[in-house]
Amino acid sequence: MTLVVTTQPPTLRRASVPGRWVFPLALVLLAGQLALLGWVVGGSFFKEDDFHLMVRVTEPGAGVGMLFESHAGRFMPAVLALGWLLAKIDAYGWVLVTAVVQVVQAAASLAVLRMLTTAFGRRPTVLLPFALYLFWPLALPALTAWAAAMQTVLVHLAIALAVTSYLLLVRWGGRGHAAGVAGWSLLGMLADGSALLIPVLLLALHAIFLAGERGRGALVEAVRSRPVFWALYGSATAVVALLHLTYRLGARPAGLPSGSDAFAFLVRVAGETFGAGLAGGPVRWHFLRPDYGVALPEPPVTLAAWILVLLVVWASIRTRGRRPALGAWAILAGFLLVSTVVPALLWTVPAAGSFAGTETRLVAHLTPVAALCLAAAFLPFAGEHRTGERHPAGRVLTSTGLVLVAAVTALSCWSAAALARGMDSSQVRTYLATAEAELAKVSSGTQIYDGYVPRFVMFPWFGEDRLTSKVLAPLARPAVQDVMRDPKPAAAPVVFDESGRLRPMTVAPIVAVRAPKQGCYRSVKGLIDVPLGADLPPRTYTVAMSYIASRPSLAVLSFGGRQVRMNLERGVRLVQLQVPEAGGPLVRIGGLTEGTTLCVSGLNLGSPIPVPGR
């Protein structure tokens, strides 16, 4: 079979009657996707990474510089910018998040449709890979999480529009199309590192499909014909790639897993998660948390999926020819390998093990590439002339292909329904709703001390970003936010409990110090030093100090170089305070009002907890 591709605009013919129905039918399919997405995403809620992102974009003074800070070792300014905007409009408003995800996903879906019709013409058969893109469940779990959804849809949008712009650039030329290639690619790269492969994808498409039998030589010629474009485009990609790598290495040095872990991960991510997903799986989900599932297909589902995949590959070779068909599948396999497998083996698998291969977020960005490669494996690109073909692609795709796509779409919807039925975000929803109601009625004079949100909201590995002053502050009015972020010493502060209610607090001590036999620590030259008996590591500590004061007085508590001013009352009293980023072996009290006699009888240093039984 001989391939000849023209880079000039193809002769435009009047659209056939079936061609006129491509866009209306595509809109019907898109409406189905958005309805399914609204059901699944609407039943979800914010998750751990989402709260982590919310902390970043709502920190006091968060500005442009925040966009270029590392977020969990990732360079993602486009996602941070969109997250900041949504937080400004309605922090923790899941209805808003659901609407935005649907709108941007609709834009990405239309971009994929435009990519397919630009590549292969406005023919009804492009609706088959388009339908698969719309309903494949591979990206669905990512779309149920705020941060991951923004990454995923922006990358989908970028890939589809960059490919479209490049095809138009090859056919028509023009600075506008060149700017479109670079601009959409850059948008994707600023959202997720997987978009760094867009230039490689474009070159691969050109070499295999747009250059005919000349292959590599025509590709070199195409690059040389636009040296300024490729120099600028390549340089920008290299700079952004260096930023991604720097952020990754800054958060965690690259490592290599054991051979068994690497092999098991590859089997899971490529053989089970991605392979079953292409056939509409996984059907069954495993919920690591009540509100988030990972792919865990049964062995028969995986086996059936791969039988289907191999049959499709064989049919594409018989229909399209060995070189273009295998070239399309090689592009998809290469994109999976370089964008998913290699980064995961260097950073994810050494830390999380081979079970990370069940995480569909790792392959969520691949669905537009998979749709394009599937179409390219069967359909000729617009302007591509083929001779010697014995089995026209239309016959396969409009008969057996239609049945298979319908079956995969139905199974995909089944998998989506299983995910929606299995998710349970009620505990997190209730916690945030309760906390919001408590913050709405609390006075700005009430001192709200920092505790940690429950484990079902964020796991301990998020460290100080789990503090209620960071996670829950966006729910409060500005005056209460100030109190939460900088609580003053008080005799009766409050703290959030596990249900989100504000309750009177006490201190769960890490170190408890009691005065020696004479009954108290007294001042020496105006200072009282209380040795802790241990060198405490830096963190936010809550301190409960019992004392006797001869008169109302001012005082300053110093701990690890941090100072907190206190107003002490006369008599036998208890004062509680929080000292951020403190630590060390000694607490010092000084700065007493002249003439005050102060006796410190004990100190508890630890974490705030609700008073039991209150």
C-alpha positions in Angstrom: 0.0 0.0 0.0 1.4 3.4 -1.0 0.9 6.5 1.1 1.0 10.0 -0.3 0.1 13.0 1.8 -0.4 16.5 0.6 0.4 19.3 2.9 -1.7 21.7 0.8 -5.3 22.3 1.7 -7.5 19.4 0.6 -10.2 20.0 -2.0 -13.3 21.0 -0.1 -16.4 19.3 -1.1 -20.0 20.0 -0.2 -20.7 18.2 3.0 -22.7 15.0 2.4 -26.0 14.5 4.2 -24.4 12.1 6.8 -21.6 14.7 7.3 -24.2 17.3 8.2 -25.4 15.2 11.1 -21.9 14.8 12.7 -22.1 17.9 14.9 -25.7 17.5 16.0 -25.1 13.9 16.9 -21.9 14.9 18.7 -23.9 17.4 20.8 -26.3 14.6 21.8 -23.3 12.5 22.9 -21.8 15.4 24.7 -25.1 16.1 26.6 -24.9 12.4 27.7 -21.4 12.9 29.0 -22.2 16.0 30.9 -25.3 14.4 32.5 -23.2 11.4 33.6 -20.4 13.8 34.8 -22.9 15.9 36.7 -24.2 12.9 38.5 -20.8 11.4 39.5 -19.0 14.7 40.2 -22.0 16.2 42.0 -22.0 13.3 44.4 -18.4 13.8 45.2 -16.7 16.5 47.4 -13.4 18.0 48.2 -10.6 15.5 49.1 -7.2 15.6 50.7 -5.3 17.2 47.8 -8.1 19.7 47.4 -7.8 20.9 50.9 -4.0 21.1 50.5 -4.6 23.3 47.4 -7.2 25.4 49.2 -4.6 26.1 51.9 -2.2 27.3 49.3 -4.5 29.6 47.4 -6.1 31.2 50.5 -3.1 31.9 52.6 -2.8 35.5 53.7 -1.0 37.5 51.1 -1.3 34.8 48.5 -0.4 36.6 45.2 1.3 36.1 41.9 4.3 34.5 43.6 2.1 31.8 45.0 1.5 30.5 41.4 5.2 29.6 41.1 5.5 27.8 44.4 5.9 24.0 44.5 2.6 22.2 45.2 3.4 18.7 46.4 6.5 18.8 44.3 4.6 19.8 41.2 4.8 22.9 39.0 1.2 23.8 38.2 0.6 27.6 38.1 -2.4 27.3 35.7 -4.2 25.0 38.3 -3.2 27.3 41.2 -4.6 30.3 39.3 -7.9 28.6 38.5 -8.1 27.3 42.1 -7.4 30.8 43.5 -10.2 32.2 41.3 -12.8 29.6 42.4 -11.8 30.1 46.1 -12.4 33.8 45.8 -15.8 33.3 44.3 -17.0 30.5 46.7 -14.5 28.7 48.9 -15.7 25.1 49.4 -18.6 25.6 47.1 -18.9 22.2 45.5 -21.8 23.3 43.2 -19.5 25.8 41.7 -16.7 23.2 41.3 -19.1 20.8 39.6 -20.3 23.5 37.2 -16.8 24.6 36.3 -15.6 21.0 35.8 -18.6 20.4 33.5 -18.0 23.7 31.5 -14.3 23.1 31.0 -14.8 19.4 30.2 -17.4 20.4 27.7 -14.8 22.7 26.1 -12.3 19.9 26.1 -14.8 17.5 24.5 -15.6 20.0 21.8 -11.9 20.5 21.3 -11.4 16.7 20.8 -14.3 16.7 18.3 -12.6 19.6 16.4 -9.3 17.7 16.5 -10.9 14.6 15.0 -12.8 16.4 12.3 -9.8 18.5 11.4 -7.6 15.4 11.2 -10.0 13.0 9.4 -12.7 15.2 8.0 -16.3 15.6 9.0 -17.3 12.0 8.5 -19.7 10.1 10.7 -17.0 7.5 11.7 -15.2 10.1 13.8 -18.1 10.0 16.2 -17.0 6.5 17.3 -13.6 7.5 18.8 -15.3 10.7 20.0 -18.0 8.7 21.9 -15.3 6.5 23.5 -13.4 9.7 24.6 -16.6 11.0 26.2 -17.4 8.0 28.2 -14.2 6.2 29.0 -14.0 6.0 32.8 -10.2 6.4 32.9 -10.4 10.1 33.7 -13.6 10.0 35.8 -12.0 9.5 39.3 -9.7 12.4 38.6 -12.7 14.6 37.7 -14.3 13.9 41.1 -11.5 15.8 42.8 -11.1 19.6 42.6 -7.3 19.8 42.0 -7.0 16.7 39.8 -10.0 17.7 37.7 -8.5 21.1 36.9 -5.2 19.4 35.9 -7.0 16.8 33.8 -9.4 19.0 31.8 -6.7 21.6 31.1 -4.4 19.0 29.7 -7.2 17.4 27.6 -8.0 20.9 26.2 -4.4 21.7 25.5 -3.6 18.4 23.7 -6.7 18.6 21.5 -6.2 22.2 20.5 -2.5 22.0 20.0 -2.9 19.0 17.6 -5.6 20.9 15.8 -3.5 24.0 15.4 -0.6 21.9 14.2 -2.6 20.2 11.5 -3.8 23.6 10.3 -0.3 24.9 10.4 0.9 22.1 8.2 -1.9 22.6 5.7 -2.3 26.4 5.7 0.8 27.8 7.4 0.3 31.2 9.2 1.5 32.7 12.4 -1.9 32.4 14.0 -1.8 28.6 13.9 1.9 28.5 15.0 0.9 30.7 18.0 -2.0 28.3 18.7 0.3 25.3 18.8 2.7 27.0 21.2 0.0 28.7 23.3 -2.1 25.6 23.9 0.9 23.5 24.6 2.1 26.0 27.1 -1.3 26.0 28.9 -1.1 22.2 29.3 2.5 22.4 30.5 1.6 24.9 33.1 -1.1 22.5 34.4 0.7 19.2 34.4 4.0 17.7 33.3 2.4 15.2 31.0 1.8 18.0 28.5 5.5 18.3 28.0 5.1 15.5 25.5 2.8 17.5 23.2 5.7 18.5 20.9 6.9 14.9 20.6 3.3 13.9 19.8 3.1 16.4 17.0 6.4 15.3 15.5 5.4 11.7 15.7 2.1 12.4 14.0 3.9 14.3 11.3 6.5 11.6 10.7 4.1 8.7 10.5 0.9 10.3 9.0 1.7 13.7 7.4 5.0 12.9 5.7 3.9 9.9 3.6 6.6 7.4 2.7 9.3 10.1 3.1 9.0 9.7 6.8 12.0 11.1 8.7 13.3 13.1 5.8 10.1 15.0 5.3 10.0 15.6 9.1 13.4 17.2 9.0 12.3 19.2 6.1 9.2 20.4 7.9 11.3 21.5 10.9 13.8 23.3 8.7 10.9 25.1 6.9 9.9 26.7 10.1 13.2 27.2 12.1 12.0 30.1 14.1 8.8 28.4 15.3 10.6 25.2 16.2 13.5 27.0 17.9 11.1 29.1 20.1 8.7 26.2 20.7 11.5 23.8 21.6 13.2 26.4 23.8 10.0 27.2 25.7 9.3 23.5 26.2 12.9 22.9 27.5 12.6 25.7 30.0 9.2 24.5 31.4 10.5 20.9 31.5 13.5 22.1 33.5 11.1 23.8 36.0 9.0 20.6 36.3 12.1 18.6 37.0 13.5 21.1 39.5 10.3 21.1 41.5 10.1 17.3 41.4 13.7 16.9 42.6 13.2 19.6 45.2 10.4 17.7 46.8 11.8 14.2 46.5 15.0 12.9 44.9 14.4 10.4 42.1 14.9 6.8 43.0 14.3 3.3 41.5 12.0 0.7 42.9 12.9 -3.0 43.1 12.6 -5.0 39.9 9.6 -6.9 41.3 7.8 -3.6 42.2 8.6 -2.1 38.9 7.2 -5.1 37.0 4.1 -5.4 39.2 3.4 -1.7 38.7 3.8 -2.0 34.9 1.3 -4.9 34.9 -1.2 -3.0 37.0 -1.0 0.4 35.3 -0.7 -0.8 31.7 -2.2 -4.2 31.8 -5.1 -3.6 34.3 -5.9 0.0 34.8 -5.3 1.4 31.3 -6.1 -1.8 29.3 -9.3 -2.5 31.1 -10.2 1.2 31.0 -10.0 1.2 27.2 -12.6 -1.5 27.1 -14.9 0.3 29.5 -13.6 -1.1 32.8 -12.7 -1.5 35.5 -16.3 -2.3 36.4 -15.1 -2.8 40.1 -13.5 -0.1 42.2 -11.5 -0.4 45.4 -12.2 2.5 47.8 -9.0 3.5 49.6 -11.2 6.2 51.3 -15.0 6.3 51.4 -14.9 9.1 48.8 -12.2 7.9 46.3 -11.9 4.7 44.3 -9.0 3.2 42.3 -9.3 0.6 39.5 -9.3 -3.0 40.6 -10.8 -5.0 37.7 -11.4 -8.7 38.1 -9.0 -11.0 36.1 -11.8 -12.0 33.6 -12.5 -8.3 32.9 -8.8 -7.6 32.2 -8.5 -10.7 30.0 -11.6 -9.8 28.0 -10.3 -6.2 27.6 -7.0 -7.3 26.2 -8.6 -9.8 23.8 -10.7 -6.9 22.6 -7.6 -4.6 22.3 -5.7 -7.2 20.3 -8.6 -7.8 18.0 -8.9 -4.0 17.4 -5.1 -3.8 16.7 -5.4 -6.8 14.2 -8.4 -5.2 12.5 -6.6 -1.9 12.1 -3.6 -3.6 10.5 -5.9 -5.4 8.1 -7.8 -2.2 7.3 -5.2 0.6 7.4 -2.0 -1.2 6.7 0.9 -2.2 8.9 2.9 1.1 9.0 0.1 3.6 9.8 -1.8 1.2 12.1 1.2 0.1 14.1 2.5 3.7 14.1 -0.7 4.9 15.7 -0.5 2.3 18.5 3.2 3.0 19.0 2.4 6.7 19.6 -0.2 5.7 22.3 2.2 3.2 23.9 5.0 5.7 23.8 2.9 8.4 25.4 1.9 6.0 28.2 5.4 4.9 28.8 7.1 8.3 28.9 4.3 10.4 30.5 3.1 7.8 33.1 5.4 4.8 33.6 8.8 6.5 33.7 7.8 9.4 36.2 6.0 6.9 38.4 8.9 4.5 38.5 11.2 7.4 39.5 9.0 9.0 42.2 5.7 7.3 42.9 6.5 3.6 43.1 9.6 3.8 45.3 7.3 5.6 47.9 3.9 3.9 47.4 4.7 0.5 45.9 3.2 -1.3 43.0 -0.3 -0.7 44.2 0.0 2.8 42.8 -0.6 1.3 39.4 -4.3 1.1 40.3 -4.5 4.9 40.4 -6.4 6.1 37.3 -5.1 9.6 37.8 -1.8 8.4 36.3 -3.5 7.7 33.0 -6.3 10.3 33.1 -4.5 12.6 30.6 -4.3 9.9 28.0 -7.9 9.7 26.8 -7.6 12.4 24.0 -4.4 10.8 22.7 -6.1 7.3 22.8 -9.1 8.7 20.8 -6.8 10.2 18.2 -4.6 7.1 17.9 -7.6 4.9 17.6 -9.0 7.0 14.8 -5.6 7.2 13.1 -5.3 3.4 13.2 -8.4 3.1 11.0 -9.0 6.4 9.2 -6.9 8.3 6.7 -5.9 11.9 7.6 -7.5 14.6 5.4 -5.3 15.0 2.4 -3.9 11.5 2.6 -4.3 9.4 -0.5 -4.0 5.6 -0.4 -3.8 3.1 -3.1 -4.1 -0.7 -3.1 -6.5 -0.9 -0.1 -8.7 -3.9 -0.2 -10.8 -3.4 3.0 -12.2 0.2 3.3 -12.1 1.4 6.8 -15.7 2.6 6.7 -17.1 -1.0 6.4 -15.3 -2.1 9.6 -16.2 1.0 11.6 -19.8 1.3 10.6 -20.7 -2.4 11.3 -18.6 -4.3 13.8 -17.0 -1.1 15.1 -20.3 0.5 15.8 -21.4 -2.5 17.9 -18.1 -2.6 19.8 -18.2 1.1 20.5 -21.7 0.8 21.8 -20.7 -2.1 24.0 -17.7 -0.3 25.4 -19.7 2.8 26.0 -22.4 0.9 27.9 -19.7 -0.8 30.0 -18.1 2.6 30.6 -21.4 3.9 31.9 -21.7 0.9 34.1 -18.3 1.5 35.6 -19.1 5.2 36.1 -22.3 4.2 37.9 -20.4 1.8 40.1 -18.0 4.6 41.0 -20.9 7.0 41.8 -22.7 4.4 43.9 -19.6 3.5 45.9 -18.4 7.0 46.8 -19.5 8.4 50.1 -18.5 12.0 50.9 -21.1 12.5 53.6 -18.7 12.6 56.5 -16.5 15.3 55.0 -19.5 17.3 53.8 -21.1 17.1 57.3 -17.8 18.2 59.0 -17.4 21.2 56.8 -21.1 22.2 57.1 -20.9 22.0 60.9 -17.7 24.0 61.0 -19.2 26.6 58.8 -22.3 26.9 61.0 -20.1 27.2 64.1 -17.9 29.9 62.6 -21.0 31.9 61.4 -22.3 32.3 65.0 -19.0 32.7 66.9 -18.0 36.1 68.1 -14.7 37.7 66.9 -13.6 37.9 70.6 -13.7 34.1 71.0 -10.2 32.7 70.8 -10.2 29.7 68.4 -7.1 27.6 68.9 -5.5 25.5 66.3 -6.0 21.8 66.2 -5.7 19.3 63.3 -8.6 18.4 61.1 -9.7 14.7 61.4 -8.0 12.0 59.5 -11.0 11.5 57.3 -10.4 15.0 56.0 -6.6 14.9 55.7 -4.1 12.3 56.6 -1.2 13.2 59.0 1.4 13.3 56.2 0.1 16.7 55.2 1.8 18.1 58.4 1.0 21.7 59.4 -1.3 22.1 56.4 -3.9 20.1 58.4 -4.3 22.9 61.0 -7.9 24.1 61.3 -6.6 27.7 61.0 -5.6 26.8 57.4 -8.2 24.4 56.3 -11.3 25.9 57.8 -10.4 29.6 57.7 -11.9 30.1 54.3 -15.3 29.3 55.8 -15.1 32.2 58.3 -15.6 36.0 57.9 -12.4 38.0 57.9 -12.5 39.0 61.6 -12.8 35.4 62.7 -10.1 34.3 60.2 -7.7 36.7 61.9 -8.5 35.2 65.3 -8.0 31.6 63.9 -4.6 32.5 62.4 -3.4 34.4 65.4 -5.2 33.4 68.6 -4.5 35.4 71.7 -3.8 33.9 75.2 -7.0 33.1 77.0 -8.4 31.4 80.0 -11.2 29.6 78.1 -10.4 29.2 74.4 -12.3 26.8 72.1 -11.2 24.2 69.6 -12.9 22.2 66.8 -13.8 18.7 67.7 -14.0 15.7 65.3 -17.5 16.6 64.2 -16.7 20.3 63.4 -18.2 21.8 66.5 -16.4 24.4 68.6 -15.9 23.2 72.2 -14.0 24.3 75.3 -10.5 23.0 75.2 -7.7 21.5 77.2 -4.2 20.4 76.3 -3.2 16.9 75.6 0.4 17.1 76.9 3.5 16.0 75.1 5.5 17.3 78.1 3.9 18.1 81.5 6.1 20.0 84.0 5.2 20.5 87.7 6.9 22.9 90.1 9.4 21.5 92.6 8.7 21.0 96.3 8.6 24.7 97.1 5.4 24.9 95.0 6.3 27.1 92.1 8.9 28.4 89.7 9.8 31.9 90.9 11.5 34.8 89.1 15.2 35.4 89.2 16.2 38.8 88.1 12.7 39.2 86.5 12.9 35.9 84.6 11.3 32.5 85.2 13.0 29.6 83.5 11.0 26.3 83.3 13.1 23.4 82.0 11.1 20.9 80.0 13.4 17.8 80.5 13.4 17.2 76.7 14.4 19.2 73.6 11.1 19.4 71.8 11.2 19.6 67.9 9.8 22.6 66.1 6.1 22.7 65.6 3.0 24.6 66.8 2.6 24.0 70.5 -0.4 24.8 72.8 0.7 25.7 76.3 -1.4 25.6 79.4 0.3 27.6 82.2 -1.1 27.5 85.8 0.1 30.4 88.0 -0.5 32.6 90.9 -0.1 36.4 90.4 -0.1 39.1 93.0 -1.8 41.6 90.7 -2.9 42.0 87.0 0.2 42.0 84.9 1.7 41.8 81.5 4.2 39.0 80.7 6.0 37.5 77.8 6.4 33.7 77.2 9.5 32.8 75.1 9.9 29.3 73.6 12.4 28.4 70.9 13.0 32.1 69.9 9.2 32.7 69.6 7.5 35.2 71.9 3.9 35.5 73.0 2.6 38.4 75.1 0.1 37.6 77.8 -2.3 39.5 80.1 -2.2 37.8 83.5 -5.0 38.1 86.0 -4.7 38.4 89.8 -5.0 35.2 91.8 -4.8 31.5 91.1 -5.3 31.2 87.3 -4.8 29.2 84.2 -3.8 30.8 80.9 -3.6 29.0 77.6 -1.7 30.1 74.5 -0.3 28.8 71.2 3.3 29.2 70.1 3.8 28.6 66.4 7.0 27.1 65.0 8.5 26.7 68.5 10.7 24.1 70.1 13.6 23.6 72.4 14.4 22.5 76.0 13.3 25.6 78.0 10.3 27.9 78.4 11.1 31.4 79.8 8.6 33.9 81.2 9.7 37.5 81.6 8.6 41.1 80.9 6.5 41.2 84.1 4.9 44.5 85.1 7.0 46.1 87.8 5.9 45.1 91.3 4.3 41.8 90.3 5.0 38.6 92.1 4.4 35.6 89.8 4.5 31.9 90.7 4.3 29.4 87.9 3.1 26.1 89.3 3.0 24.0 86.1 3.1 23.8 82.3 1.5 21.5 79.8 2.9 21.6 76.3 1.1 19.6 73.5 -1.9 19.7 71.3 -5.4 21.2 72.0 -8.3 18.8 72.4 -11.9 19.3 73.4 -12.6 19.0 77.1 -13.9 15.4 77.6 -17.6 15.2 78.3 -18.3 18.9 77.4 
